[in-house]
Amino acid sequence: MLHPVIERMEADPKRLKDHWSLPREDARFLYLLCRIGRFQRMLEVGTSIGYSTLHLALAASLQDGHVTTIDASAERQAQALQALQEAQLADRVALLQGDALTVLNGLLAQGKAYDFMFIDARKSEYIQYLSLAEALLPVGGVLLADNTRSHRQQTADFIAQITGSSLWEASDLETPNGFVLARKRK
Ligand SMILES: C[S@@+](CC[C@H](N)C(=O)[O-])C[C@H]1O[C@@H](n2cnc3c(N)ncnc32)[C@H](O)[C@@H]1O
């Protein structure tokens, strides 16, 4: 068991599915990746009700890290905040409500930088999130994008760009929903 609040969320699979949360094993992968990478500045695009965010925040709490998470839905982010508070992890997370591209451009304008970025919002915008990731992540920064198999068509331009780019070392992972995992190399 990772955390009792995560377990409580998992006890209601319908609620998780209705809010497009990661499958359990994919969330474990996200958590482990962040633990192994010891990322301190983590950025998530697509909070929903905070299932994936809890995994990021738990990793953050164990390695003196912090999570910034973005979602257009204030209502879903309120549910995420409640879960984070119950888990006593809210101090590790900044919840930013708004359109992802607008918020990401704002973070860039503020000079923010991240070690890790998890992309899980509007699939047709992945290609634009990638341009912003190139500016927001330093060399060695890691990007994980969800749903690259389940939404293959909508993410095709993103997949072609990141796997064909000399800027990234990338793997198109054939997990059930599909993950693209990449490291910025220059
Ligand atoms: C797949 S869900 C995120 C699931 C979450 N990462 C998890 O695994 O628990 C996608 C979320 O992205 C948000 N979203 C979609 N398009 C967006 C956009 N353009 N800007 C901001 N948020 C967006 C939706 O409101 C939704 O809550």
The ligand as an SDF file (V2000), in Angstrom:
LIG
                    3D

 27 29  0  0  0  0  0  0  0  0999 V2000
   -7.1910   12.4560  -18.0870 C   0  0  0  0  0  0  0  0  0  0  0  0
   -7.7450   13.6630  -16.9370 S   0  0  0  0  0  0  0  0  0  0  0  0
   -6.3750   13.7630  -15.8150 C   0  0  0  0  0  0  0  0  0  0  0  0
   -6.2800   12.5520  -14.9310 C   0  0  0  0  0  0  0  0  0  0  0  0
   -5.2220   12.6480  -13.8590 C   0  0  0  0  0  0  0  0  0  0  0  0
   -3.9230   12.9790  -14.4060 N   0  0  0  0  0  0  0  0  0  0  0  0
   -5.1380   11.3270  -13.1130 C   0  0  0  0  0  0  0  0  0  0  0  0
   -4.5500   10.3810  -13.6570 O   0  0  0  0  0  0  0  0  0  0  0  0
   -5.6410   11.2590  -11.9810 O   0  0  0  0  0  0  0  0  0  0  0  0
   -7.5880   15.1320  -17.8930 C   0  0  0  0  0  0  0  0  0  0  0  0
   -7.8500   16.4180  -17.1800 C   0  0  0  0  0  0  0  0  0  0  0  0
   -7.3100   17.4370  -18.0080 O   0  0  0  0  0  0  0  0  0  0  0  0
   -8.1260   18.5690  -17.9520 C   0  0  0  0  0  0  0  0  0  0  0  0
   -7.9650   19.3050  -19.1880 N   0  0  0  0  0  0  0  0  0  0  0  0
   -8.2670   18.8980  -20.4490 C   0  0  0  0  0  0  0  0  0  0  0  0
   -7.9370   19.8360  -21.3450 N   0  0  0  0  0  0  0  0  0  0  0  0
   -7.4220   20.8780  -20.6410 C   0  0  0  0  0  0  0  0  0  0  0  0
   -6.9090   22.1350  -20.9930 C   0  0  0  0  0  0  0  0  0  0  0  0
   -6.8410   22.5260  -22.2680 N   0  0  0  0  0  0  0  0  0  0  0  0
   -6.4700   22.9270  -20.0080 N   0  0  0  0  0  0  0  0  0  0  0  0
   -6.4990   22.5450  -18.7250 C   0  0  0  0  0  0  0  0  0  0  0  0
   -6.9770   21.3480  -18.3250 N   0  0  0  0  0  0  0  0  0  0  0  0
   -7.4440   20.5330  -19.2690 C   0  0  0  0  0  0  0  0  0  0  0  0
   -9.5460   18.0410  -17.7590 C   0  0  0  0  0  0  0  0  0  0  0  0
  -10.3180   19.0150  -17.0900 O   0  0  0  0  0  0  0  0  0  0  0  0
   -9.3260   16.7600  -16.9580 C   0  0  0  0  0  0  0  0  0  0  0  0
   -9.5990   16.9620  -15.5880 O   0  0  0  0  0  0  0  0  0  0  0  0
  1  2  1  0
  2  3  1  0
  2 10  1  0
  3  4  1  0
  4  5  1  0
  5  6  1  0
  5  7  1  0
  7  8  2  0
  7  9  1  0
 10 11  1  0
 11 12  1  0
 11 26  1  0
 12 13  1  0
 13 14  1  0
 13 24  1  0
 14 15  1  0
 14 23  1  0
 15 16  2  0
 16 17  1  0
 17 18  1  0
 17 23  2  0
 18 19  1  0
 18 20  2  0
 20 21  1  0
 21 22  2  0
 22 23  1  0
 24 25  1  0
 24 26  1  0
 26 27  1  0
M  CHG  2   2   1   9  -1
M  END
$$$$
